[in-house]
Amino acid sequence: MSHPVFKKGKKEDSRNYGLVSLTLMEVMEQPILESISRYIKNKTIIRSSQHGFTKWKSCLTNSINLYDEVAGLIDERRAVDTVYQDFS
């Protein structure tokens, strides 16, 4: 949503107004995100093994972690089963 904001000059001249398109949500987005992220981290709602949308983790780090775990189990001569599910 855009709102006209007076910049300078005569207030009667429409050319002296600019549009500001920041909504309250756009302004508050980062503080809200930080607050929710801090709460989730402090309450350990998301386990450290979560990779999908966790900072510094990705599909690549997930694959590396899986490889390390499977390799360790194979070294111990234990059975390994893997199931992949694509929710997209």
C-alpha positions in Angstrom: 0.0 0.0 0.0 1.5 3.4 -1.0 0.9 6.6 0.7 1.9 10.1 -0.5 4.5 11.8 1.7 5.4 15.5 1.4 9.0 16.1 0.4 9.6 19.8 -0.1 8.2 22.9 -1.7 4.6 24.1 -1.9 2.2 21.6 -0.3 -0.4 22.5 -3.1 1.9 21.1 -5.8 1.4 17.4 -6.3 5.0 17.1 -7.7 6.3 17.7 -4.2 5.0 14.5 -2.9 6.6 11.0 -3.1 5.1 7.6 -2.5 6.2 5.5 0.5 5.2 1.9 0.1 6.4 0.5 3.4 3.7 -1.1 5.4 3.8 -1.7 9.1 4.4 -5.4 8.4 7.4 -4.7 6.2 8.9 -2.5 8.9 8.3 -5.1 11.6 9.2 -8.1 9.6 12.9 -8.4 10.8 12.2 -7.8 14.5 9.4 -10.3 14.4 11.5 -12.9 12.6 14.4 -12.4 15.1 12.0 -12.7 18.1 10.4 -15.9 16.7 13.8 -17.4 15.8 15.2 -16.7 19.3 12.1 -18.3 20.9 12.4 -21.4 18.7 16.1 -21.7 19.5 15.7 -21.1 23.3 12.8 -23.6 23.6 14.6 -26.2 21.3 11.5 -26.5 19.3 13.5 -27.4 16.2 16.1 -30.1 16.8 19.7 -29.5 15.7 19.3 -32.2 13.1 16.9 -30.0 11.2 18.5 -28.8 7.9 15.7 -27.5 5.6 15.2 -24.0 6.8 17.8 -23.6 9.5 20.5 -20.9 9.2 23.8 -22.3 8.0 22.2 -25.6 7.0 21.0 -26.8 3.7 20.2 -29.9 1.6 24.0 -30.2 1.1 24.7 -30.2 4.9 21.9 -32.7 5.3 23.4 -35.0 2.7 26.8 -34.8 4.3 25.4 -35.5 7.7 23.5 -38.5 6.4 26.6 -39.8 4.6 28.6 -39.6 7.8 25.9 -41.4 9.8 25.5 -44.2 7.3 29.2 -44.6 6.8 29.6 -45.0 10.6 26.9 -47.6 10.8 28.4 -49.5 7.9 31.8 -49.4 9.6 30.1 -51.0 12.7 28.6 -53.6 10.3 25.1 -52.5 11.2 22.1 -52.6 8.9 21.1 -49.4 7.2 17.7 -48.5 5.6 17.0 -45.1 4.0 13.6 -43.7 2.9 13.3 -40.4 1.0 10.1 -38.4 0.9 9.7 -35.4 -1.4 6.9 -33.1 0.0 7.1 -30.7 -2.9 
